[in-house]
Amino acid sequence: MTTSTSIPAAAAADGERLPYSALLALAMTGFICIVTETLPAGLLPMMAAGLGVSTSFAGQTVTAYALGSLLAAIPLTLATRGWRRRNVLLLTIVGFLVFNSITALSSNYGVTLVARFFAGVSAGLAWSLLAGYARRMVPTHQQGRALAVAMVGTPIALSLGVPLGTWLGTLIGWRSAFAVMSALTLVLIAWVVAKVPDYPGQTGQERLPLRRVFTTPGVRPVLGVVIAWMLAHNILYTYVAPFVAQAGLEARVDVVLLIFGLAALVAIGIAGRLVDHHLRATVLASLAIFAAVSLLFVWLARVPAAIYVGVALWGLTFGGAATLLQTALADTAGDGADVALSMNVVAWNGAIAGGGLLGGVLLETWGASSFPPALVVLLVVGFGIAAAARTHGFRAGARHGHVVGH
């Protein structure tokens, strides 16, 4: 584990000033990860026509991306631990450049599917890298705020990715929408080279085995909370359209998602202020509020005003989740932070897939009204795990760690 001597001189000299340009480059990397993942959702009919397949087959381009992230995150993180950090970051960005460009140019469904898989591989490595990179740029007491800035691209992409992709696809065609993503990666490459500091990778002595990282006290509870929280979130997020249709808002899904996205953006700022001194309390409060909203939805899901208010509260509880959970995981794992964060990628993407699967079963079997009770159960489980992990995982009080050197 490195000490604060590895912090850039400017950051060390000015304890209150964050390296915003470098952190926002990481945020743009996250933005590209999310938008690349969600872009097909608004373009499926056009992609299906362009590739000569059914809409359901076109939808597997999203599945291929998620599968690439799931399969690649841990092995690629382990394989690149000794590499210089900026080289790894640039590798992930070049991956997006290459595979989004192939997607833009391909007229063959199989080639497109392979390109989407490897774009997901790039994302899996990127998500394993970003949190540790952001934390390494600043002193310990600023790590939470730095991570909040580096994660700001996520809620922006989640709230704007699908409508932006749909608008671009309608305006200039779906292939050109992917070409725009490639152009953004070119800008990002120049930005990273100019503004993002480089760090050495881990030496052989510093690299902890996968099993040891997984069994580090606190790592499994944090991952358990990730799975429970994100499974609940993704059941509702994936099937938000049929859920809000109960209140007659099927034509206002875009407004509902905009409210969610704006609330999530506000939550990023809140999490940045609270994470370094009140991480445990903020996690517990977020889970409790989301559970309370879900409980209210049991009775009020047919009331439009309740949906709007509930979705805003849901967004406030979700926006800071990535910052809070990745900070807890990195603090707990110490020198194994990058490996632990790669496990987080697997848990997070597994929850996305699991949310789609479980939500689909609930919807087909009992209808959208079955979502709130399921969410309450999952969130109570997550709250219980977090509450029990007081010594390791979600410690009380201010954070007292070191700059993670990964």
C-alpha positions as CSV (number, residue, x, y, z in Angstrom):
1,M,0.0,0.0,0.0
2,T,1.5,3.3,-1.0
3,T,1.5,6.4,1.1
4,S,0.5,10.0,0.4
5,T,4.0,10.5,-1.1
6,S,2.5,9.1,-4.4
7,I,-0.1,11.9,-4.6
8,P,0.6,14.5,-7.3
9,A,2.5,17.5,-5.9
10,A,-0.3,19.9,-6.6
11,A,-2.9,17.8,-4.7
12,A,-0.6,17.3,-1.8
13,A,0.3,20.9,-1.6
14,D,-3.3,22.1,-1.7
15,G,-5.3,19.8,0.6
16,E,-8.6,21.3,-0.4
17,R,-8.3,21.4,-4.2
18,L,-9.2,18.3,-6.1
19,P,-7.6,17.4,-9.5
20,Y,-10.8,18.0,-11.3
21,S,-9.5,17.8,-14.8
22,A,-8.1,14.3,-14.2
23,L,-11.1,13.1,-12.2
24,L,-13.5,14.3,-14.9
25,A,-11.6,12.4,-17.5
26,L,-12.3,9.3,-15.4
27,A,-15.9,10.4,-15.2
28,M,-16.1,10.6,-19.0
29,T,-14.7,7.1,-19.2
30,G,-17.5,5.9,-17.0
31,F,-20.0,7.9,-19.1
32,I,-18.7,6.2,-22.2
33,C,-19.0,2.8,-20.5
34,I,-22.6,3.3,-19.6
35,V,-23.8,5.0,-22.8
36,T,-22.0,2.3,-24.9
37,E,-23.9,-0.3,-22.8
38,T,-27.3,1.4,-23.1
39,L,-27.1,2.8,-26.6
40,P,-28.8,-0.2,-28.3
41,A,-31.9,0.1,-26.0
42,G,-33.2,3.1,-27.9
43,L,-32.0,1.8,-31.3
44,L,-33.2,-1.8,-31.3
45,P,-35.7,-1.5,-34.2
46,M,-33.2,0.4,-36.3
47,M,-30.4,-2.0,-35.5
48,A,-32.6,-5.0,-36.2
49,A,-33.5,-3.7,-39.6
50,G,-29.9,-2.8,-40.4
51,L,-28.5,-6.2,-39.4
52,G,-31.4,-8.2,-40.8
53,V,-32.5,-9.8,-37.6
54,S,-35.5,-9.7,-35.2
55,T,-35.7,-7.1,-32.5
56,S,-35.2,-9.8,-29.8
57,F,-31.9,-10.8,-31.5
58,A,-30.8,-7.2,-31.7
59,G,-31.4,-7.0,-28.0
60,Q,-28.8,-9.6,-27.5
61,T,-26.2,-7.0,-28.3
62,V,-26.9,-5.7,-24.7
63,T,-26.5,-9.2,-23.3
64,A,-23.2,-9.7,-25.1
65,Y,-21.9,-6.5,-23.6
66,A,-22.9,-7.5,-20.1
67,L,-21.4,-10.9,-20.6
68,G,-18.1,-9.5,-21.7
69,S,-17.9,-7.3,-18.5
70,L,-18.8,-10.3,-16.3
71,L,-16.3,-12.7,-17.7
72,A,-13.4,-10.3,-18.2
73,A,-13.3,-8.0,-15.1
74,I,-11.5,-10.3,-12.7
75,P,-9.0,-12.1,-15.0
76,L,-8.0,-8.9,-16.8
77,T,-7.6,-7.0,-13.5
78,L,-5.4,-9.8,-12.2
79,A,-3.4,-9.9,-15.5
80,T,-2.8,-6.1,-15.6
81,R,-2.0,-5.4,-11.9
82,G,1.7,-5.0,-12.7
83,W,1.1,-2.6,-15.6
84,R,1.4,1.2,-15.3
85,R,-2.0,2.5,-14.5
86,R,-2.4,5.0,-17.3
87,N,-1.5,2.3,-19.9
88,V,-4.3,0.2,-18.6
89,L,-6.7,3.1,-18.7
90,L,-5.8,3.9,-22.2
91,L,-6.1,0.3,-23.2
92,T,-9.7,0.3,-22.0
93,I,-10.5,3.5,-23.9
94,V,-8.8,2.2,-27.1
95,G,-11.0,-0.9,-26.7
96,F,-14.1,1.3,-26.9
97,L,-12.7,3.1,-29.9
98,V,-12.0,-0.1,-31.8
99,F,-15.2,-2.0,-31.0
100,N,-17.6,0.9,-31.2
101,S,-16.1,1.6,-34.6
102,I,-16.6,-2.0,-35.7
103,T,-20.2,-1.9,-34.5
104,A,-20.7,1.3,-36.6
105,L,-19.3,-0.3,-39.7
106,S,-20.5,-3.8,-39.4
107,S,-23.5,-5.1,-41.4
108,N,-23.0,-8.7,-40.1
109,Y,-24.9,-9.7,-37.0
110,G,-22.2,-12.1,-35.8
111,V,-19.4,-9.5,-36.1
112,T,-21.6,-6.9,-34.3
113,L,-22.2,-9.4,-31.5
114,V,-18.5,-10.1,-31.1
115,A,-17.7,-6.4,-31.1
116,R,-20.3,-5.7,-28.4
117,F,-18.8,-8.6,-26.3
118,F,-15.3,-7.1,-26.5
119,A,-16.7,-3.6,-25.8
120,G,-18.1,-5.1,-22.6
121,V,-14.6,-6.6,-21.9
122,S,-13.2,-3.1,-22.1
123,A,-15.9,-1.9,-19.7
124,G,-15.2,-4.6,-17.2
125,L,-11.6,-3.6,-16.9
126,A,-12.4,0.1,-16.8
127,W,-14.8,-0.3,-13.9
128,S,-12.2,-2.3,-12.0
129,L,-9.7,0.5,-12.4
130,L,-11.6,3.8,-12.0
131,A,-12.3,3.9,-8.3
132,G,-8.7,3.0,-7.3
133,Y,-7.3,5.4,-9.8
134,A,-9.5,8.3,-8.4
135,R,-8.5,7.5,-4.8
136,R,-4.8,7.4,-5.6
137,M,-4.9,11.0,-6.9
138,V,-5.7,12.6,-3.5
139,P,-5.0,12.4,0.2
140,T,-7.0,9.9,2.3
141,H,-9.4,12.5,3.6
142,Q,-10.4,13.5,0.0
143,Q,-10.8,10.1,-1.4
144,G,-14.5,9.9,-1.1
145,R,-15.0,13.3,-2.7
146,A,-12.6,12.4,-5.5
147,L,-14.5,9.2,-6.2
148,A,-17.8,11.1,-6.2
149,V,-16.5,13.3,-9.0
150,A,-15.1,10.4,-10.9
151,M,-18.5,8.6,-10.7
152,V,-20.6,11.6,-11.9
153,G,-20.7,10.3,-15.4
154,T,-22.7,7.3,-14.3
155,P,-26.0,9.0,-13.3
156,I,-25.7,11.4,-16.3
157,A,-25.3,8.4,-18.6
158,L,-28.1,6.5,-16.9
159,S,-30.6,9.4,-17.2
160,L,-29.5,10.6,-20.7
161,G,-28.0,7.5,-22.4
162,V,-31.1,5.9,-23.8
163,P,-32.9,9.2,-24.9
164,L,-29.6,10.5,-26.3
165,G,-29.1,7.3,-28.2
166,T,-32.6,7.4,-29.5
167,W,-32.4,11.0,-30.6
168,L,-29.0,10.5,-32.3
169,G,-30.2,7.3,-34.0
170,T,-33.3,9.1,-35.4
171,L,-31.3,12.1,-36.4
172,I,-28.2,10.5,-38.0
173,G,-28.8,6.7,-38.0
174,W,-27.8,4.1,-35.5
175,R,-24.4,3.4,-37.1
176,S,-23.5,7.1,-36.8
177,A,-24.5,7.1,-33.2
178,F,-21.9,4.5,-32.5
179,A,-19.4,6.5,-34.6
180,V,-20.1,9.5,-32.4
181,M,-19.1,7.4,-29.4
182,S,-15.8,6.5,-31.2
183,A,-15.2,10.2,-31.8
184,L,-15.7,10.9,-28.1
185,T,-13.1,8.2,-27.2
186,L,-10.6,10.0,-29.4
187,V,-11.2,13.2,-27.4
188,L,-10.9,11.2,-24.2
189,I,-7.6,9.6,-25.2
190,A,-6.0,13.1,-25.7
191,W,-7.5,14.2,-22.4
192,V,-6.1,11.3,-20.5
193,V,-2.6,11.7,-22.0
194,A,-2.6,15.4,-21.2
195,K,-4.2,15.5,-17.7
196,V,-4.3,12.1,-16.0
197,P,-1.2,11.3,-13.9
198,D,0.5,7.9,-14.3
199,Y,1.3,5.5,-11.5
200,P,3.2,2.2,-11.4
201,G,1.4,-1.1,-11.0
202,Q,1.8,-3.4,-8.1
203,T,5.0,-5.4,-7.6
204,G,4.8,-9.1,-7.2
205,Q,5.1,-8.8,-3.4
206,E,2.1,-6.4,-3.3
207,R,-0.3,-8.6,-5.3
208,L,-2.7,-10.4,-3.1
209,P,-4.2,-13.7,-4.3
210,L,-7.8,-13.7,-5.4
211,R,-8.9,-16.0,-2.6
212,R,-7.2,-13.9,0.1
213,V,-8.9,-10.7,-1.2
214,F,-12.3,-12.4,-1.2
215,T,-11.8,-13.7,2.4
216,T,-10.5,-10.4,3.7
217,P,-12.9,-9.4,6.6
218,G,-15.6,-7.1,5.3
219,V,-15.2,-7.8,1.6
220,R,-18.0,-10.4,1.4
221,P,-20.5,-8.2,3.4
222,V,-19.9,-5.3,1.1
223,L,-20.4,-7.5,-1.9
224,G,-23.5,-8.9,-0.3
225,V,-24.9,-5.4,0.1
226,V,-24.0,-4.6,-3.6
227,I,-26.0,-7.7,-4.8
228,A,-29.1,-7.1,-2.6
229,W,-29.2,-3.3,-3.2
230,M,-28.5,-3.5,-7.0
231,L,-30.9,-6.4,-7.5
232,A,-33.7,-4.4,-6.0
233,H,-32.7,-1.3,-8.0
234,N,-32.5,-3.2,-11.3
235,I,-35.9,-4.9,-10.9
236,L,-37.5,-1.5,-10.7
237,Y,-35.2,0.3,-13.2
238,T,-35.4,-2.4,-15.9
239,Y,-39.2,-2.6,-15.7
240,V,-40.0,1.0,-14.8
241,A,-42.3,1.3,-17.8
242,P,-44.8,-1.4,-16.8
243,F,-44.5,-0.3,-13.2
244,V,-45.5,3.4,-13.8
245,A,-48.1,2.3,-16.2
246,Q,-50.2,1.2,-13.2
247,A,-50.5,4.9,-12.4
248,G,-51.4,5.8,-16.0
249,L,-47.9,7.1,-16.7
250,E,-47.0,4.9,-19.6
251,A,-46.6,7.9,-21.9
252,R,-44.4,9.7,-19.3
253,V,-41.7,7.2,-18.8
254,D,-39.2,9.7,-20.1
255,V,-40.2,12.3,-17.5
256,V,-40.0,9.6,-14.7
257,L,-36.5,8.7,-15.8
258,L,-35.5,12.3,-16.0
259,I,-36.7,12.9,-12.4
260,F,-34.7,9.8,-11.4
261,G,-31.6,11.0,-13.2
262,L,-31.7,14.5,-11.8
263,A,-32.2,13.2,-8.2
264,A,-29.3,10.8,-8.7
265,L,-27.1,13.7,-9.8
266,V,-28.0,15.6,-6.6
267,A,-27.2,12.5,-4.6
268,I,-23.7,12.3,-6.1
269,G,-22.9,15.7,-4.5
270,I,-24.5,14.6,-1.2
271,A,-22.5,11.4,-1.2
272,G,-19.3,13.3,-1.9
273,R,-19.8,15.4,1.2
274,L,-20.8,12.5,3.5
275,V,-18.7,9.6,2.4
276,D,-15.5,10.4,4.2
277,H,-17.1,11.0,7.6
278,H,-20.5,9.3,7.5
279,L,-20.2,6.4,5.1
280,R,-21.9,3.8,7.3
281,A,-24.8,6.1,8.2
282,T,-25.3,7.2,4.6
283,V,-25.4,3.6,3.4
284,L,-27.9,2.6,6.1
285,A,-30.0,5.7,5.5
286,S,-30.1,5.1,1.7
287,L,-31.2,1.5,2.1
288,A,-33.8,2.4,4.7
289,I,-35.3,5.2,2.6
290,F,-35.4,3.0,-0.5
291,A,-37.1,0.3,1.5
292,A,-39.6,2.8,2.9
293,V,-40.4,4.1,-0.6
294,S,-40.8,0.5,-1.8
295,L,-43.2,-0.2,1.1
296,L,-45.3,2.9,0.2
297,F,-45.4,1.7,-3.4
298,V,-47.3,-1.4,-2.2
299,W,-50.3,0.8,-1.6
300,L,-49.6,4.0,-3.7
301,A,-48.3,2.6,-7.0
302,R,-51.5,3.8,-8.8
303,V,-51.1,7.4,-7.6
304,P,-49.2,9.5,-10.1
305,A,-48.0,12.1,-7.5
306,A,-46.7,9.2,-5.3
307,I,-44.8,7.8,-8.3
308,Y,-43.0,11.1,-9.0
309,V,-42.1,11.7,-5.3
310,G,-41.1,8.1,-4.8
311,V,-38.9,8.0,-7.9
312,A,-37.2,11.2,-6.8
313,L,-36.4,9.6,-3.4
314,W,-35.3,6.4,-5.1
315,G,-32.9,8.5,-7.3
316,L,-31.5,10.3,-4.2
317,T,-30.8,6.9,-2.5
318,F,-29.2,5.4,-5.7
319,G,-27.0,8.3,-7.0
320,G,-24.3,7.9,-4.4
321,A,-24.4,4.1,-4.3
322,A,-21.4,3.6,-6.5
323,T,-19.3,6.1,-4.5
324,L,-20.3,4.6,-1.1
325,L,-20.0,1.0,-2.0
326,Q,-16.7,1.2,-3.9
327,T,-15.2,3.4,-1.1
328,A,-16.2,0.8,1.5
329,L,-14.9,-2.1,-0.6
330,A,-11.6,-0.4,-1.4
331,D,-11.0,0.7,2.2
332,T,-11.7,-2.9,3.4
333,A,-9.6,-4.6,0.8
334,G,-6.5,-2.4,1.2
335,D,-3.8,-3.6,-1.3
336,G,-6.3,-5.9,-2.9
337,A,-8.6,-3.0,-3.8
338,D,-8.4,-3.4,-7.6
339,V,-9.2,-7.1,-7.3
340,A,-12.0,-6.5,-4.9
341,L,-13.4,-3.8,-7.3
342,S,-13.3,-6.3,-10.1
343,M,-15.4,-8.5,-8.0
344,N,-17.7,-5.5,-7.6
345,V,-18.0,-5.3,-11.4
346,V,-19.1,-9.0,-11.5
347,A,-21.6,-8.5,-8.6
348,W,-23.0,-5.3,-10.1
349,N,-23.4,-6.7,-13.6
350,G,-24.7,-9.9,-12.2
351,A,-27.4,-7.9,-10.3
352,I,-28.3,-6.1,-13.6
353,A,-28.8,-9.5,-15.3
354,G,-30.5,-10.9,-12.2
355,G,-32.8,-7.9,-11.9
356,G,-33.9,-8.4,-15.5
357,L,-34.5,-12.1,-15.0
358,L,-36.2,-11.9,-11.6
359,G,-38.2,-8.8,-12.6
360,G,-39.4,-10.6,-15.7
361,V,-40.5,-13.6,-13.7
362,L,-42.4,-11.4,-11.3
363,L,-44.0,-9.4,-14.1
364,E,-45.2,-12.4,-16.0
365,T,-46.4,-14.3,-12.9
366,W,-47.9,-11.7,-10.6
367,G,-47.7,-8.4,-12.5
368,A,-45.8,-5.1,-11.8
369,S,-47.6,-4.9,-8.4
370,S,-45.4,-7.7,-7.1
371,F,-42.2,-5.5,-7.5
372,P,-42.5,-3.5,-4.2
373,P,-42.8,-6.4,-1.8
374,A,-39.8,-8.1,-3.5
375,L,-37.8,-4.8,-3.3
376,V,-38.7,-4.5,0.5
377,V,-37.3,-8.1,1.1
378,L,-34.1,-7.5,-0.8
379,L,-33.5,-4.1,0.8
380,V,-34.1,-5.4,4.4
381,V,-31.6,-8.1,3.7
382,G,-29.1,-5.5,2.4
383,F,-29.7,-3.3,5.4
384,G,-29.2,-6.2,7.8
385,I,-25.9,-7.2,6.2
386,A,-24.6,-3.6,6.3
387,A,-25.8,-3.0,9.9
388,A,-24.0,-6.2,11.0
389,A,-20.7,-5.2,9.2
390,R,-19.9,-2.6,11.8
391,T,-16.3,-3.7,12.4
392,H,-15.3,-4.7,8.9
393,G,-17.0,-3.4,5.7
394,F,-19.1,-0.5,6.9
395,R,-17.3,1.0,9.9
396,A,-18.7,3.8,12.0
397,G,-17.1,7.2,12.1
398,A,-14.7,8.9,9.8
399,R,-12.6,6.9,7.4
400,H,-9.0,6.2,8.5
401,G,-7.2,4.5,5.7
402,H,-4.3,5.0,3.3
403,V,-4.1,6.0,-0.3
404,V,-4.6,2.8,-2.2
405,G,-1.8,2.1,-4.5
406,H,-3.2,0.3,-7.5
